[in-house]
Amino acid sequence: MQLNNNVTEFILLGLTQDPFRKKIVFVIFLLFYLGTLLGNLLIITTIKTSRALGSPMYFFLFYLSLSDTCFSTSIAPRTLVDALSEKTTISFNECIIQVFTFHFFGCLEVLILILMAIDRYVAICKPLHYMTIMSHRVCSVLVAVAWVGSCVHSLAQIFLALSLPFCGPNVIDHYFCDLEPLLKLACADTYVTNLLLVSNSGAICTVSFVVLMFSYVIILHSLRNHSAEGRRKALSTCISHITVVILFFGPCIFIYTRPATTFPMDKMIAVFYTIGTPLLNPLIYTLRNAEVKNAMKKLWSKKLVSDDRR
């Protein structure tokens, strides 16, 4: 439902209007996006084909890589096309769809990271009951709840976007559609809408970050009672998770927890969490995880053997 709107399309200014810089943006986004697809799809394939990666941690890592792939895909292809186009317009409906997919997969990533923290807490603090508590059925239900929660969050974003009246200005000073830049174009007082935005996206980012960091403090504190080898392995896994959490939530908290004001650095910060973090996640999880690296080597060896037999 589109209320009191005369605007049928928006103009995306992108990261730059300079033709040469737009080509640089295209190359950077293309390399990052291809790296994201390659890295995350490799993790997805490895986890699906390897029996050694059947634990709940890798079950959640599978969905983290899936959400990373879809999250980046909601932004990067459109940005790549716009970087090569003179006319960078997006229809109202396409803009709303982008808001939905961006927030859906972004929220899904947040909730999956929380599930991964829960998994590590149970594995380290309650090892004897780990397989009972984190059974396949429980993990499946938790992931299903994450999908439903993401949908609810995204629908709330769409409701806020559709409640805004657009009656003239249609130039979005950004490279993708989001509620923050849309608020600047609305022909009405957006104070209440901004408060709702902060209480929705901002609260999700901040509360999730605090919960995650608190959980990892508890986990790291409990490692005192483990053997040296157990501490080393658990510490390696937790550091990977903490790194991902900080890289993802830092920029998101900066963007979504403040009043409706924009800074010149906002678009560059958005670049970091829209295409940077989805690329770094597979690197962090594979480079610091011996089990994933070994499974990937076995997968690659099988592929080479099958190719030789042909």
C-alpha positions in Angstrom: 0.0 0.0 0.0 1.5 3.3 -1.1 0.1 6.3 0.8 -0.2 9.8 -0.6 2.8 9.3 -2.9 3.5 11.1 -6.1 6.9 9.5 -6.4 7.1 6.4 -8.6 10.9 6.1 -8.7 14.0 7.3 -6.9 17.4 8.4 -8.2 20.4 6.8 -6.4 23.4 9.1 -6.3 25.7 6.2 -5.5 29.1 6.5 -3.9 30.3 9.0 -6.5 29.1 10.8 -9.6 32.6 11.0 -11.2 32.8 8.6 -14.2 36.4 7.5 -13.4 35.6 6.9 -9.7 32.5 5.0 -10.7 34.7 2.5 -12.6 36.8 2.1 -9.5 33.7 1.5 -7.5 32.6 -1.1 -10.0 36.0 -3.0 -9.8 36.1 -2.9 -6.0 32.5 -4.1 -5.6 32.9 -6.8 -8.3 36.1 -8.2 -6.6 34.5 -8.1 -3.2 31.2 -9.6 -4.4 32.9 -12.4 -6.3 35.1 -13.1 -3.3 32.0 -13.2 -1.1 30.2 -15.6 -3.4 33.3 -17.9 -3.8 34.2 -18.0 -0.1 30.7 -18.5 1.3 29.5 -21.0 -1.4 32.7 -22.9 -0.7 31.8 -23.1 3.0 28.2 -24.1 2.2 29.4 -26.8 -0.1 32.0 -28.1 2.3 29.7 -28.3 5.2 27.0 -30.0 3.1 29.4 -32.7 1.7 31.6 -33.3 4.8 30.6 -35.8 7.4 33.3 -34.4 9.8 31.4 -31.1 9.9 28.1 -32.4 11.3 28.2 -30.6 14.7 25.7 -27.8 15.5 28.5 -25.2 15.2 28.8 -26.0 11.5 25.1 -26.3 11.1 24.9 -22.6 12.2 27.9 -21.7 10.1 26.1 -23.0 7.1 23.2 -20.6 7.6 25.6 -17.7 8.4 27.3 -18.2 5.1 23.9 -18.5 3.4 22.7 -15.2 5.0 26.0 -13.5 4.1 25.6 -14.6 0.4 22.0 -13.3 0.2 22.8 -10.2 2.3 25.5 -9.1 -0.1 23.4 -10.1 -3.2 20.6 -7.8 -2.0 23.0 -4.8 -2.6 26.1 -5.6 -4.8 24.5 -6.6 -8.2 22.4 -3.4 -8.2 25.4 -1.3 -7.3 27.5 -2.9 -10.0 24.8 -2.1 -12.7 24.5 1.5 -11.4 28.3 2.0 -11.5 28.2 1.4 -15.3 25.0 3.4 -15.9 24.4 7.1 -16.5 20.8 6.9 -15.3 20.7 5.3 -11.8 17.0 5.2 -11.1 15.1 2.6 -9.0 11.4 2.2 -8.9 9.4 2.7 -5.7 8.5 -1.1 -5.6 12.1 -2.2 -6.2 13.3 0.2 -3.5 10.9 -1.3 -1.0 11.9 -4.9 -2.0 15.6 -3.9 -1.5 14.8 -2.5 2.0 13.0 -5.8 2.9 15.7 -8.2 1.6 18.6 -6.1 3.1 17.0 -6.0 6.5 15.8 -9.6 6.3 19.2 -11.1 5.7 21.0 -8.6 7.9 18.7 -9.5 10.8 19.1 -13.2 10.0 22.9 -12.8 10.3 22.5 -11.1 13.7 20.3 -13.9 15.0 22.5 -16.7 13.6 25.5 -15.1 15.4 23.5 -15.2 18.6 22.7 -18.9 18.0 26.4 -19.5 17.4 27.2 -17.9 20.7 24.6 -20.0 22.5 26.2 -23.1 20.8 29.7 -22.2 22.0 28.4 -21.5 25.5 26.7 -24.9 25.8 29.8 -26.7 24.2 32.3 -25.1 26.6 30.3 -24.6 29.8 28.1 -27.8 29.6 30.1 -30.2 27.5 28.5 -33.4 29.0 25.0 -32.3 28.0 26.0 -30.6 24.7 24.6 -33.2 22.3 21.4 -33.5 24.3 20.8 -29.7 24.5 21.9 -28.9 21.0 20.2 -31.7 19.2 19.5 -31.5 15.5 15.8 -30.9 16.2 16.6 -28.1 18.6 19.0 -26.4 16.2 16.5 -26.7 13.4 13.8 -25.0 15.5 16.2 -22.2 16.5 17.1 -21.5 12.9 13.4 -21.5 12.0 12.7 -19.0 14.8 15.6 -16.8 13.4 14.0 -16.8 10.0 10.6 -15.9 11.4 12.2 -13.2 13.6 14.0 -11.7 10.6 10.7 -11.6 8.6 9.0 -9.8 11.4 11.8 -7.2 11.6 11.8 -6.7 7.8 8.0 -6.3 7.7 8.3 -3.6 10.4 10.8 -1.8 8.2 8.4 -2.0 5.2 5.5 -0.7 7.3 7.6 2.3 8.3 8.7 2.9 4.7 5.1 2.7 3.3 3.9 5.1 6.0 6.1 7.9 4.7 4.5 10.3 2.2 6.7 11.2 -0.8 5.5 14.2 -2.8 8.4 15.6 -4.7 12.1 15.0 -3.8 13.3 11.7 -5.1 17.1 11.8 -5.0 18.6 9.3 -2.5 22.1 10.3 -1.4 23.1 6.7 -1.1 24.0 3.6 -3.2 21.0 1.5 -2.0 17.6 2.0 -0.5 17.3 2.1 3.2 15.0 3.7 5.7 17.5 6.4 6.9 18.0 8.1 3.5 14.3 7.7 2.7 13.4 9.6 5.8 15.1 12.7 4.4 12.8 12.7 1.4 9.5 12.3 3.2 7.1 15.3 3.1 6.2 15.0 6.7 7.7 15.2 10.2 9.7 12.0 10.6 10.6 12.3 14.3 8.3 9.5 15.4 9.3 7.3 12.5 13.0 7.8 13.3 12.3 6.9 16.9 10.6 3.7 15.7 13.6 3.0 13.4 16.1 3.4 16.3 13.9 1.3 18.6 13.7 -1.4 15.9 17.0 -1.7 14.0 19.1 0.2 16.6 17.8 -1.8 19.5 18.4 -5.1 17.7 22.0 -4.2 16.9 22.8 -2.8 20.3 21.1 -5.4 22.5 22.4 -8.2 20.3 26.0 -6.9 20.5 25.8 -6.5 24.3 24.3 -10.0 24.7 26.9 -11.5 22.4 29.9 -9.8 24.1 28.5 -10.7 27.6 28.1 -14.4 26.6 31.7 -14.5 25.3 33.0 -13.0 28.5 31.3 -15.8 30.4 32.6 -18.4 28.0 36.2 -17.1 28.2 36.0 -16.9 32.0 34.9 -20.6 32.1 37.9 -21.7 30.1 40.0 -21.5 33.3 38.7 -25.0 34.2 39.7 -26.6 30.9 43.0 -28.3 29.9 45.6 -26.3 27.9 44.6 -28.0 24.7 40.9 -27.4 25.3 41.5 -23.8 26.2 43.5 -23.3 23.0 40.9 -24.8 20.7 38.0 -23.0 22.4 39.8 -19.7 22.5 40.6 -20.0 18.7 36.9 -20.5 17.9 35.7 -17.8 20.2 38.2 -15.2 18.9 36.9 -15.9 15.4 33.3 -15.4 16.5 34.2 -12.2 18.5 36.0 -10.8 15.5 33.0 -11.3 13.3 30.7 -9.8 15.9 32.8 -6.6 16.3 33.3 -6.1 12.5 29.5 -6.5 11.8 27.9 -4.7 14.8 30.3 -1.8 15.1 29.3 -0.1 11.8 25.6 -1.1 12.2 25.4 0.4 15.7 27.0 3.7 14.4 24.4 3.9 11.5 21.2 2.8 13.2 21.3 4.1 16.8 21.6 7.8 16.3 19.0 10.5 15.4 18.1 11.2 11.8 21.4 12.9 10.8 23.8 11.9 8.1 27.6 12.2 8.0 29.9 12.1 4.9 31.4 8.9 6.2 28.0 7.0 6.3 28.2 5.6 2.8 31.8 4.3 3.3 30.8 2.7 6.6 27.8 1.1 4.8 30.2 -0.3 2.2 32.1 -2.0 5.0 29.1 -4.0 6.4 27.3 -4.6 3.1 30.2 -6.1 1.1 33.2 -6.1 3.5 31.9 -8.2 6.4 30.3 -10.9 4.2 33.7 -11.3 2.5 35.7 -11.4 5.8 33.4 -13.9 7.5 34.5 -17.0 5.4 38.2 -15.9 5.6 38.0 -15.6 9.4 36.2 -18.9 9.9 38.4 -20.9 7.4 41.8 -19.5 8.3 41.3 -20.0 12.0 39.5 -23.3 11.9 41.5 -26.5 11.2 38.5 -28.7 10.8 37.0 -26.5 8.0 40.4 -26.3 6.2 40.9 -30.1 6.4 37.3 -30.7 5.0 38.0 -28.2 2.2 41.3 -30.0 1.3 39.4 -33.4 1.2 36.7 -31.9 -0.9 39.3 -30.5 -3.3 41.2 -33.8 -3.4 38.0 -35.7 -4.3 37.3 -33.2 -7.1 40.8 -33.6 -8.5 40.5 -37.4 -8.4 37.1 -37.4 -10.1 38.6 -35.0 -12.8 41.5 -37.3 -13.4 39.3 -40.3 -13.8 37.5 -38.6 -16.6 
